[in-house]
């Protein structure tokens, strides 16, 4: 009789916003960095961005066609990560490591910007965007660790994080008064409270 209760508790924890926004992205980004390390330091620096894409695949998911601005954010993260991977594969300009000091400065600034983005949408009435910004903050924290540990962060590896952050900022800036724009019959509601995504 106790098994269903434990199972329900585990499912509740896995769907808790704190787990989805903070724990899951951090763990996935760290695991991606460690796995990509086998392909070389240049690839390992892309782990934070890959972790963000994987976390967004779990929640909120990839819907096509994207019917709201917010639903385009996972696609922007995926597309920019693929572009960064292509640049690294081709050894294009911007894929050379910035060095420990410059990498730390860049990743710390990105993390601070992501954390500022958490408060901005929360105060603006969109907990969905606040949760996505927290996911970004979690993976940029991994980028800080990687910049300090391996000094292999490059502008190309940070591009997907920057693109996603700009996307979140634009979505917040375009919020209608009183909250985020929902889709379908829940127009005007925050999709966080009335989910339209998987």
KAPERA-V930535 format. One record per residue. N is the residue number from 1. SS is DSSP state (helix for helix, strand for strand, loop for the rest). PSI is psi in radians with two decimals (999 if undefined). D_FIRST is the distance of its C-alpha to the first C-alpha in Angstrom with 2 decimals. Layout:
[[N | SS | PSI | D_FIRST] [N | SS | PSI | D_FIRST]]
//
This chain:
[[1 | loop | -0.38 | 0.00] [2 | helix | -0.41 | 3.81] [3 | helix | -0.79 | 5.68] [4 | helix | -0.62 | 6.55] [5 | helix | -0.76 | 7.65] [6 | helix | -0.70 | 9.63] [7 | helix | -0.73 | 10.94] [8 | helix | -0.67 | 12.04] [9 | helix | -0.74 | 13.66] [10 | helix | -0.74 | 15.43] [11 | helix | -0.68 | 16.68] [12 | helix | -0.73 | 17.90] [13 | helix | -0.74 | 19.72] [14 | helix | -0.47 | 21.29] [15 | loop | 0.07 | 22.60] [16 | loop | 2.39 | 23.80] [17 | helix | -0.61 | 27.63] [18 | helix | -0.69 | 28.20] [19 | helix | -0.80 | 26.45] [20 | helix | -0.60 | 28.22] [21 | helix | -0.45 | 31.55] [22 | helix | -0.99 | 31.82] [23 | helix | -0.93 | 29.50] [24 | helix | -0.86 | 29.33] [25 | helix | -0.69 | 33.12] [26 | helix | -0.82 | 34.04] [27 | helix | -0.77 | 31.99] [28 | helix | -0.71 | 33.19] [29 | helix | -0.74 | 36.77] [30 | helix | -0.77 | 36.78] [31 | helix | -0.70 | 35.43] [32 | helix | -0.72 | 38.02] [33 | helix | -0.78 | 40.80] [34 | helix | -0.68 | 39.96] [35 | helix | -0.75 | 39.78] [36 | helix | -0.31 | 42.97] [37 | helix | -0.50 | 44.67] [38 | helix | -0.41 | 45.13] [39 | helix | -0.13 | 47.36] [40 | loop | 2.79 | 49.40] [41 | helix | -0.61 | 49.55] [42 | helix | -0.66 | 50.83] [43 | helix | -0.63 | 47.69] [44 | helix | -0.57 | 45.30] [45 | loop | -0.32 | 46.49] [46 | loop | -0.08 | 45.12] [47 | helix | -0.64 | 41.55] [48 | helix | -0.75 | 40.97] [49 | helix | -0.71 | 41.98] [50 | helix | -0.69 | 39.92] [51 | helix | -0.67 | 36.85] [52 | helix | -0.77 | 37.54] [53 | helix | -0.77 | 37.85] [54 | helix | -0.72 | 34.58] [55 | helix | -0.69 | 32.74] [56 | helix | -0.47 | 34.37] [57 | helix | -0.61 | 33.30] [58 | helix | -0.83 | 29.64] [59 | loop | 2.24 | 30.40] [60 | loop | -0.18 | 32.31] [61 | loop | 2.94 | 33.33] [62 | loop | 1.94 | 36.63] [63 | loop | 2.40 | 37.71] [64 | loop | 2.29 | 41.00] [65 | loop | 2.61 | 43.14] [66 | loop | 2.10 | 42.44] [67 | loop | 0.03 | 42.93] [68 | loop | 2.84 | 43.15] [69 | loop | -0.70 | 44.71] [70 | loop | -0.59 | 41.40] [71 | loop | -0.24 | 40.12] [72 | helix | -0.27 | 43.12] [73 | helix | -0.82 | 42.01] [74 | helix | -0.65 | 39.71] [75 | helix | -0.65 | 42.58] [76 | helix | -0.71 | 45.06] [77 | helix | -0.77 | 43.00] [78 | helix | -0.85 | 42.72] [79 | helix | -0.76 | 46.40] [80 | helix | -0.53 | 47.73] [81 | helix | -0.72 | 45.62] [82 | helix | -0.70 | 47.08] [83 | helix | -0.73 | 50.56] [84 | helix | -0.70 | 50.10] [85 | helix | -0.70 | 48.98] [86 | helix | -0.74 | 52.05] [87 | helix | -0.72 | 54.28] [88 | helix | -0.72 | 52.94] [89 | helix | -0.65 | 53.40] [90 | loop | -0.03 | 56.97] [91 | loop | 0.77 | 57.65] [92 | loop | 2.88 | 58.88] [93 | loop | 2.46 | 60.27] [94 | loop | 0.03 | 57.61] [95 | loop | 0.00 | 55.51] [96 | loop | 2.44 | 57.19] [97 | loop | 2.46 | 55.27] [98 | loop | -0.19 | 56.39] [99 | loop | 2.80 | 56.28] [100 | helix | -0.86 | 54.06] [101 | helix | -0.90 | 55.71] [102 | helix | -0.67 | 56.06] [103 | helix | -0.72 | 52.59] [104 | helix | -0.77 | 51.08] [105 | helix | -0.82 | 53.09] [106 | helix | -0.78 | 52.12] [107 | helix | -0.63 | 48.37] [108 | helix | -0.74 | 48.28] [109 | helix | -0.71 | 50.15] [110 | helix | -0.70 | 47.75] [111 | helix | -0.76 | 44.76] [112 | helix | -0.71 | 46.46] [113 | helix | -0.71 | 47.27] [114 | helix | -0.71 | 43.69] [115 | helix | -0.61 | 42.43] [116 | helix | -0.60 | 45.14] [117 | helix | -0.43 | 43.89] [118 | helix | -0.78 | 40.46] [119 | helix | -0.66 | 42.13] [120 | helix | -0.94 | 44.57] [121 | helix | -0.55 | 42.23] [122 | helix | -0.74 | 39.83] [123 | helix | -0.46 | 42.85] [124 | helix | -0.08 | 44.03] [125 | loop | 0.22 | 40.94] [126 | loop | 1.71 | 39.12] [127 | helix | -0.45 | 35.85] [128 | helix | -0.88 | 35.54] [129 | helix | -0.61 | 38.78] [130 | helix | -0.70 | 37.88] [131 | helix | -0.71 | 34.70] [132 | helix | -0.66 | 36.81] [133 | helix | -0.62 | 39.39] [134 | helix | -0.63 | 36.80] [135 | helix | -0.75 | 35.82] [136 | helix | -0.74 | 39.53] [137 | helix | -0.67 | 39.82] [138 | helix | -0.77 | 37.04] [139 | helix | -0.53 | 38.76] [140 | helix | -0.48 | 42.20] [141 | helix | -0.67 | 40.94] [142 | helix | -0.67 | 40.31] [143 | helix | -0.65 | 43.85] [144 | helix | -0.82 | 45.20] [145 | helix | -0.73 | 43.59] [146 | helix | -0.65 | 44.99] [147 | helix | -0.66 | 48.42] [148 | helix | -0.71 | 48.55] [149 | helix | -0.78 | 47.18] [150 | helix | -0.20 | 49.01] [151 | loop | 0.74 | 51.67] [152 | loop | 0.17 | 51.23] [153 | loop | 2.34 | 50.48] [154 | loop | 2.81 | 52.89] [155 | helix | -0.67 | 53.70] [156 | helix | -0.66 | 52.35] [157 | helix | -0.41 | 48.94] [158 | helix | -0.21 | 48.72] [159 | helix | -0.83 | 49.94] [160 | helix | -0.61 | 46.55] [161 | helix | -0.71 | 45.25] [162 | helix | -0.77 | 48.43] [163 | helix | -0.77 | 48.33] [164 | helix | -0.72 | 44.74] [165 | helix | -0.74 | 45.68] [166 | helix | -0.70 | 48.74] [167 | helix | -0.77 | 46.73] [168 | helix | -0.75 | 44.29] [169 | helix | -0.72 | 47.32] [170 | helix | -0.71 | 49.01] [171 | helix | -0.70 | 45.96] [172 | helix | -0.74 | 45.86] [173 | helix | -0.52 | 49.62] [174 | loop | 0.11 | 49.38] [175 | loop | 2.35 | 46.69] [176 | loop | 2.77 | 47.93] [177 | loop | 2.32 | 48.30] [178 | loop | 0.00 | 45.08] [179 | loop | -3.06 | 42.61] [180 | loop | 2.75 | 41.97] [181 | loop | 2.07 | 42.91] [182 | loop | -2.97 | 40.06] [183 | loop | 2.81 | 40.44] [184 | helix | -2.46 | 40.50] [185 | helix | -0.16 | 39.83] [186 | helix | 0.42 | 38.31] [187 | loop | 2.29 | 41.67] [188 | loop | -0.33 | 42.20] [189 | loop | 2.70 | 38.54] [190 | loop | 2.19 | 37.11] [191 | loop | -0.31 | 35.03] [192 | loop | -0.67 | 32.67] [193 | loop | -0.52 | 31.65] [194 | loop | 1.33 | 32.28] [195 | loop | 2.30 | 31.54] [196 | loop | -0.16 | 33.81] [197 | loop | 2.94 | 32.89] [198 | loop | 999 | 30.17]]
//
